[in-house]
Amino acid sequence: MSYLVLLIGWYEFNDPALIANERLHFIELVVLPILTIAVIYTLFKKYRCDHNFNYLITRHFFKGSRLVKGFLIIMYPCLIYMALWKFSVVPIMYYAENNLGELWSEEYYLTDVSTCIINDQQQCIALNIADLSTGEEHSFRWYLDTDELQTLKNKKINLVGEKSYFGYLVNEIQW
């Protein structure tokens, strides 16, 4: 468990610039929703069959008015999905950053540049890029050369990095 806490701390501190490929998209968009539904089904089945669990959940998690209960019923699946994302995708990103493959370089079209505000300070920019060959859009955060990159909106940029099993790790942006 402490290993997962360290990985989440690594993700919050390091925040790798990873352009996900179809393998990581499959995990995020197919596997994790299925796991979320399975967890919700298991909890609901346990809630209906086990009276002690029913009492525990009702007493601790569903307090308040009907509006609060309705909001919680909607939010718990979102929280379960986010927890599963943290416990599965963050280790995948760590693996992708530490088990790199061959060098990679590709030209993209920079469609949008927006600032990231963390702790009331501008520390990074969010880059939205479009693949010139497929037209597929990607997004990642970048912390270097933020002032220069904000002037390059709607221009072609060259991303240089390393290819991994789950995507492309961006090490440098050339313009």
DOFIBA-609779 format. One record per residue: residue in one letter; z, y, x of N, C-alpha, C in turn. Coordinates in Angstrom, 2 decimals. Atoms other than C-alpha are relative to their C-alpha. Example, Ala and Ser with C-alpha at 12.3 -4.5 7.8 and 13.67 -1.06 7.14 Angstrom:
BEGIN
> A  0.00  -1.19  0.89  7.80  -4.50  12.30  0.00  1.20  0.90
> S  -0.06  -1.19  -0.82  7.14  -1.06  13.67  0.73  1.09  -0.77
//
This chain:
BEGIN
> M  0.00  -1.20  0.82  0.00  0.00  0.00  0.00  1.26  0.87
> S  -0.03  -1.17  -0.87  0.77  2.38  2.85  -1.38  0.25  0.63
> Y  1.36  -0.15  -0.52  -2.74  1.71  4.18  -0.85  0.83  -0.95
> L  0.76  -0.78  0.98  -4.22  3.08  0.94  0.45  1.45  -0.02
> V  -0.51  -1.38  -0.06  -1.97  6.14  1.14  -0.57  0.71  1.22
> L  0.60  -0.59  -1.20  -3.21  6.74  4.69  -1.48  0.29  -0.20
> L  1.42  -0.24  0.26  -6.83  6.36  3.55  -0.21  1.21  -0.91
> I  0.13  -1.16  0.89  -6.34  8.87  0.74  0.31  1.28  0.76
> G  -0.28  -1.16  -0.86  -4.74  11.27  3.24  -1.16  0.30  0.92
> W  1.18  -0.19  -0.84  -7.72  10.71  5.56  -1.12  0.67  -0.79
> Y  1.07  -0.57  0.82  -10.13  11.49  2.71  0.26  1.47  -0.31
> E  -0.33  -1.39  0.32  -8.29  14.68  1.73  -0.14  0.90  1.23
> F  0.07  -0.81  -1.22  -8.19  15.86  5.35  -1.40  0.05  0.57
> N  1.28  0.10  -0.69  -11.57  14.67  6.62  -1.18  0.37  -0.89
> D  1.05  -0.29  0.97  -13.82  14.85  3.53  -1.40  -0.18  0.59
> P  1.28  0.23  -0.66  -16.94  13.19  5.00  -1.19  0.46  -0.83
> A  1.24  -0.43  0.66  -20.37  14.61  4.17  -0.89  -1.24  -0.13
> L  0.70  1.26  0.21  -21.82  11.40  2.73  -0.97  0.16  -1.16
> I  1.00  0.07  1.06  -25.05  11.15  0.76  -0.06  -1.45  -0.42
> A  -0.12  1.37  0.47  -24.49  8.05  -1.31  -1.37  -0.60  -0.32
> N  1.23  0.70  0.38  -27.21  5.44  -1.74  0.26  -0.81  -1.27
> E  -0.11  0.73  1.27  -27.78  3.04  -4.64  1.16  -0.99  -0.01
> R  -1.14  0.93  -0.03  -25.04  0.64  -3.47  1.28  0.70  -0.44
> L  -1.21  -0.74  0.38  -22.31  3.25  -3.74  -0.11  0.51  -1.43
> H  0.18  -0.42  1.40  -23.79  4.60  -6.99  0.26  -1.16  -0.96
> F  -0.25  1.17  0.84  -23.70  1.05  -8.42  1.50  -0.24  -0.16
> I  -1.45  0.19  0.07  -20.01  0.78  -7.56  0.62  1.06  -0.89
> E  -0.60  -1.10  0.75  -19.20  4.21  -9.02  -0.39  -0.02  -1.48
> L  0.50  -0.15  1.37  -21.34  3.99  -12.17  -0.03  -1.29  -0.81
> V  0.02  1.26  0.75  -21.25  0.29  -13.08  1.30  -0.78  0.18
> V  -1.17  0.85  -0.26  -18.40  -1.59  -11.40  1.30  0.68  -0.45
> L  -1.25  -0.68  0.36  -15.65  1.02  -11.83  0.17  0.19  -1.51
> P  -0.20  -0.05  1.46  -16.31  1.64  -15.56  0.32  -1.37  -0.61
> I  -0.32  1.34  0.51  -16.29  -2.13  -16.16  1.45  -0.35  0.33
> L  -1.40  0.26  -0.36  -12.99  -2.44  -14.26  0.96  0.84  -0.85
> T  -0.84  -0.85  0.85  -11.57  0.50  -16.23  0.14  -0.59  -1.39
> I  -0.03  0.62  1.32  -12.49  -1.16  -19.52  0.84  -1.27  0.03
> A  -0.79  1.23  -0.12  -10.97  -4.45  -18.29  1.49  0.31  0.09
> V  -1.41  -0.38  -0.11  -7.70  -2.73  -17.33  0.52  0.49  -1.35
> I  -0.42  -0.51  1.31  -7.54  -0.91  -20.68  0.14  -1.16  -0.99
> Y  -0.06  1.15  0.89  -8.28  -4.16  -22.55  1.25  -0.84  0.29
> T  -1.17  0.78  -0.38  -5.58  -6.00  -20.59  1.29  0.69  -0.44
> L  -1.19  -0.74  0.42  -3.02  -3.27  -21.21  0.15  0.01  -1.52
> F  -0.06  -0.01  1.46  -3.91  -3.09  -24.91  0.41  -1.37  -0.54
> K  -0.36  1.35  0.42  -3.66  -6.87  -25.25  1.49  -0.26  0.26
> K  -1.42  0.14  -0.33  -0.28  -6.84  -23.51  0.85  0.86  -0.93
> Y  -0.72  -0.90  0.90  0.80  -3.89  -25.69  0.17  -0.63  -1.38
> R  -0.05  0.60  1.34  -0.01  -5.81  -28.88  0.83  -1.28  -0.04
> C  -0.66  1.32  0.01  1.54  -9.16  -27.82  1.44  0.04  0.50
> D  -1.33  -0.01  -0.62  4.61  -8.26  -25.75  0.82  1.14  -0.58
> H  -0.80  -1.03  0.66  7.31  -6.42  -27.69  0.78  0.87  0.99
> N  -0.69  -0.80  -1.01  9.22  -5.33  -24.57  -0.96  1.02  0.63
> F  1.01  -0.90  -0.55  6.05  -3.84  -23.06  -0.38  1.07  -1.03
> N  0.32  -0.93  1.09  5.24  -2.24  -26.44  1.06  1.09  -0.09
> Y  -1.10  -0.97  0.07  8.66  -0.58  -26.55  -0.02  0.92  1.21
> L  0.03  -0.80  -1.24  8.39  0.57  -22.92  -1.12  1.04  -0.05
> I  1.13  -0.93  0.05  4.95  2.14  -23.40  0.22  1.07  -1.06
> T  -0.21  -0.96  1.08  5.82  3.77  -26.71  1.09  0.99  0.36
> R  -1.14  -0.88  -0.30  9.09  5.17  -25.41  -0.31  0.96  1.15
> H  0.17  -0.82  -1.19  7.89  6.49  -22.06  -1.34  0.75  0.06
> F  1.31  -0.60  -0.19  4.19  7.30  -22.38  -0.57  0.66  -1.24
> F  0.57  -0.58  1.22  3.52  8.20  -26.01  1.07  0.75  -0.77
> K  -0.96  -0.87  0.66  6.14  10.80  -26.81  -0.73  1.22  -0.53
> G  0.54  -1.25  0.49  5.41  13.87  -28.89  -0.75  -0.14  -1.31
> S  0.71  -0.06  1.28  3.23  14.84  -31.81  -1.26  -0.85  0.04
> R  1.25  0.76  0.07  0.03  13.18  -32.97  -1.08  0.60  0.89
> L  0.97  -0.65  -0.86  -2.03  15.75  -31.08  0.20  -0.43  1.46
> V  -0.31  0.41  -1.36  -0.26  14.88  -27.82  -0.38  -1.47  0.19
> K  0.34  1.43  -0.10  -0.67  11.14  -28.49  -1.51  -0.19  0.06
> G  1.46  0.09  -0.03  -4.38  11.60  -29.21  -0.57  0.44  1.33
> F  0.44  -0.47  -1.32  -4.83  13.59  -26.02  0.29  -1.03  1.08
> L  -0.36  1.00  -1.00  -3.02  10.93  -24.00  -0.88  -1.24  -0.11
> I  0.88  1.16  0.17  -5.14  8.15  -25.49  -1.36  0.26  0.64
> I  1.27  -0.35  -0.64  -8.21  10.00  -24.23  0.16  0.13  1.52
> M  -0.18  -0.27  -1.42  -6.74  10.92  -20.83  0.34  -1.24  0.82
> Y  -0.39  1.18  -0.79  -5.32  7.54  -19.79  -1.20  -0.76  0.56
> P  1.16  0.64  -0.63  -8.77  5.93  -19.33  -0.57  0.82  1.16
> C  0.48  -0.86  -1.10  -9.81  8.93  -17.22  0.90  -0.14  1.23
> L  -0.93  0.15  -1.12  -6.68  8.60  -15.09  -0.14  -1.38  0.65
> I  0.20  1.34  -0.54  -7.24  4.85  -14.69  -1.28  -0.03  0.84
> Y  1.25  -0.04  -0.76  -10.85  5.48  -13.59  0.20  0.75  1.32
> M  -0.21  -0.77  -1.23  -9.74  8.14  -11.08  0.84  -0.79  1.00
> A  -0.80  0.81  -0.92  -7.10  5.81  -9.64  -0.84  -1.11  0.61
> L  0.88  1.04  -0.54  -9.62  2.99  -9.30  -1.01  0.59  0.98
> W  0.94  -0.66  -0.91  -12.06  5.45  -7.68  0.68  0.25  1.35
> K  -0.72  -0.28  -1.25  -9.44  6.51  -5.12  0.26  -1.28  0.79
> F  -0.35  1.23  -0.69  -8.50  2.91  -4.35  -1.22  -0.83  0.42
> S  1.18  0.77  -0.39  -12.09  1.66  -4.00  -1.03  0.82  0.77
> V  1.06  -0.78  -0.65  -14.49  4.45  -3.02  0.49  0.65  1.30
> V  -0.51  -0.61  -1.24  -12.24  6.12  -0.42  -0.02  -1.00  1.16
> P  0.18  0.95  -1.11  -12.00  2.91  1.67  -1.47  -0.25  0.35
> I  1.42  0.16  -0.28  -15.77  2.55  1.32  -0.50  1.16  0.85
> M  0.41  -1.16  -0.81  -16.26  6.09  2.67  0.57  -0.09  1.42
> Y  -0.58  0.20  -1.34  -13.88  5.30  5.53  -0.81  -1.03  0.78
> Y  0.83  1.03  -0.63  -15.88  2.16  6.28  -1.36  0.59  0.41
> A  1.32  -0.58  -0.29  -19.13  4.14  6.10  0.07  0.93  1.20
> E  -0.09  -0.92  -1.12  -17.88  6.73  8.56  0.28  -0.72  1.32
> N  -0.40  0.67  -1.23  -16.49  4.25  11.07  -0.92  -1.15  0.41
> N  0.95  1.05  -0.33  -19.23  1.59  10.94  -1.41  0.53  -0.19
> L  1.28  -0.68  0.13  -22.32  3.65  11.53  -1.11  -0.82  0.61
> G  1.18  0.71  -0.49  -25.78  2.37  12.14  -0.88  0.90  0.83
> E  0.98  -0.73  -0.78  -28.91  3.94  13.48  -0.01  1.49  -0.36
> L  0.15  -1.43  0.25  -29.63  7.64  13.76  -0.97  0.23  -1.14
> W  0.78  -0.28  1.20  -31.17  9.21  10.70  -0.27  1.49  -0.07
> S  0.37  -1.39  0.18  -33.00  12.46  10.02  -1.00  0.08  -1.15
> E  0.90  -0.14  1.15  -34.68  13.61  6.83  0.01  1.45  -0.48
> E  0.12  -1.36  0.50  -35.91  16.84  5.31  0.31  0.03  -1.49
> Y  -0.40  -0.19  1.39  -34.42  18.04  2.03  -0.25  1.44  -0.41
> Y  0.16  -1.34  0.57  -34.84  21.02  -0.25  1.38  0.45  -0.49
> L  -1.31  -0.52  0.37  -31.66  23.09  -0.61  -0.11  0.75  -1.32
> T  0.17  -0.58  1.33  -31.46  23.83  -4.33  1.10  0.99  -0.37
> D  -1.10  -0.88  0.39  -28.04  25.44  -4.65  1.09  -0.04  1.06
> V  -1.12  -0.13  -0.93  -25.20  26.69  -2.46  1.11  0.72  -0.75
> S  -1.13  -0.64  0.66  -21.80  27.42  -3.99  1.25  -0.15  0.87
> T  -1.19  0.01  -0.85  -18.44  28.19  -2.41  1.06  -0.91  -0.60
> C  -1.15  0.80  0.39  -15.47  25.86  -2.52  1.24  0.84  0.28
> I  -1.23  -0.76  -0.20  -12.15  27.58  -3.00  1.16  -0.98  -0.03
> I  -1.15  0.89  -0.14  -9.18  25.59  -1.75  1.17  0.85  0.46
> N  -1.20  -0.78  -0.32  -5.72  27.18  -1.72  -0.31  1.49  0.13
> D  0.37  -1.41  0.07  -7.19  30.61  -2.58  -0.76  0.51  1.22
> Q  0.80  -0.40  -1.14  -9.40  30.63  0.52  -1.34  -0.72  -0.05
> Q  1.31  0.64  -0.08  -13.09  29.99  0.97  -0.04  -0.80  1.30
> Q  -0.01  0.84  -1.18  -13.13  27.03  3.32  -1.27  -0.82  0.16
> C  1.19  0.84  -0.10  -16.32  25.17  2.50  -1.04  0.49  -1.02
> I  1.04  -0.26  1.00  -19.58  25.32  0.59  -0.50  -1.34  -0.52
> A  0.57  1.19  0.63  -21.01  22.77  -1.81  -1.52  0.15  0.05
> L  1.45  -0.03  -0.14  -24.63  22.00  -1.00  -0.61  -0.98  -0.99
> N  0.79  0.85  0.88  -26.94  20.65  -3.67  -1.40  -0.07  0.60
> I  1.28  0.19  -0.66  -30.06  19.17  -2.13  -0.86  -0.95  -0.83
> A  0.95  0.88  0.69  -33.17  17.47  -3.49  -0.85  -0.70  1.06
> D  0.84  0.79  -0.89  -35.01  14.69  -1.71  -1.45  0.36  -0.26
> L  1.39  -0.43  0.17  -38.59  15.81  -1.09  -0.91  -1.14  -0.45
> S  0.88  1.12  0.36  -40.07  12.32  -1.50  0.27  -0.53  -1.40
> T  -0.32  0.58  1.30  -38.21  11.13  -4.61  0.42  1.03  -1.05
> G  -0.47  -1.02  0.92  -36.91  14.36  -6.15  1.44  -0.22  -0.45
> E  -1.38  0.31  0.35  -33.43  12.80  -6.42  0.93  1.06  0.57
> E  -0.92  -1.05  -0.44  -30.58  15.32  -6.21  1.30  -0.61  0.49
> H  -1.27  0.42  -0.59  -27.45  14.92  -4.09  0.85  1.24  0.21
> S  -0.92  -1.10  -0.24  -24.40  17.02  -3.47  1.07  -0.44  0.99
> F  -1.11  0.26  -0.92  -21.83  17.22  -0.66  0.56  1.33  0.46
> R  -0.65  -1.21  -0.52  -19.42  19.70  0.89  -0.20  0.09  1.50
> W  0.23  -0.25  -1.41  -19.99  21.29  4.28  0.92  1.12  0.46
> Y  -1.01  -0.94  -0.48  -17.51  23.23  6.42  -0.47  0.88  1.15
> L  0.48  -0.77  -1.15  -19.62  24.59  9.31  -1.16  0.90  -0.42
> D  1.12  -0.93  0.20  -22.07  27.53  9.35  -0.15  0.41  -1.47
> T  0.06  -0.28  1.44  -21.19  28.52  5.80  -0.76  1.29  -0.30
> D  0.68  -1.26  0.27  -22.49  32.07  6.06  -1.51  -0.13  0.14
> E  1.45  0.17  -0.21  -25.90  31.04  7.41  -0.62  -0.86  -1.10
> L  0.54  0.91  1.02  -26.34  28.24  4.88  -0.11  0.67  -1.37
> Q  0.08  -0.67  1.29  -25.70  30.55  1.93  -1.28  0.82  -0.13
> T  1.25  -0.76  0.05  -28.83  32.50  2.86  -1.23  -0.90  -0.09
> L  1.13  0.92  -0.03  -31.02  29.37  2.93  -0.29  -0.66  -1.34
> K  0.24  0.61  1.31  -31.05  28.64  -0.79  -1.50  0.01  -0.32
> N  1.41  0.21  0.35  -34.43  27.34  -2.06  -0.90  -0.08  1.23
> K  0.79  0.23  -1.21  -35.59  26.47  1.46  0.19  -1.43  0.47
> K  -0.09  1.35  -0.54  -36.19  23.25  3.35  0.96  -0.02  1.18
> I  -0.92  0.20  -1.12  -33.47  21.99  5.68  -0.15  -1.44  0.48
> N  0.06  1.34  -0.58  -33.33  18.99  7.98  1.43  -0.49  0.22
> L  -1.32  0.59  -0.17  -30.25  16.77  7.78  -0.07  -1.08  1.07
> V  -0.05  0.95  -1.10  -29.34  14.79  10.88  1.35  -0.70  -0.07
> G  -1.25  0.75  0.06  -26.77  12.02  10.87  -0.22  -1.45  0.35
> E  0.08  1.43  -0.27  -26.24  8.31  10.88  -0.03  -0.75  -1.31
> K  0.19  0.81  1.19  -27.22  5.67  8.39  1.08  -1.07  -0.04
> S  -0.98  1.06  0.17  -24.55  3.35  7.01  -0.41  -0.86  -1.19
> Y  0.33  0.93  1.07  -24.50  0.54  4.47  0.08  0.67  -1.37
> F  -0.21  -0.62  1.29  -23.34  2.82  1.64  -0.60  1.40  -0.13
> G  0.62  -1.31  0.10  -25.31  5.97  2.40  -0.29  0.60  1.36
> Y  0.35  -0.73  -1.21  -26.11  8.60  4.98  1.10  1.01  0.29
> L  -1.05  -0.92  -0.42  -23.41  10.46  6.87  -0.64  1.16  0.74
> V  0.62  -1.19  -0.58  -24.50  14.02  7.68  0.88  0.54  1.11
> N  -0.73  -0.56  -1.15  -23.46  15.22  11.14  -0.43  1.43  0.33
> E  0.54  -1.29  -0.39  -25.70  18.27  11.53  -1.05  0.44  -1.01
> I  1.03  -0.57  0.87  -27.85  20.58  9.43  -0.85  0.95  0.85
> Q  0.94  -0.84  -0.76  -30.95  22.13  11.03  -0.86  0.77  -0.98
> W  0.89  -0.81  0.84  -32.99  24.95  9.54  -0.97  0.76  0.84
//
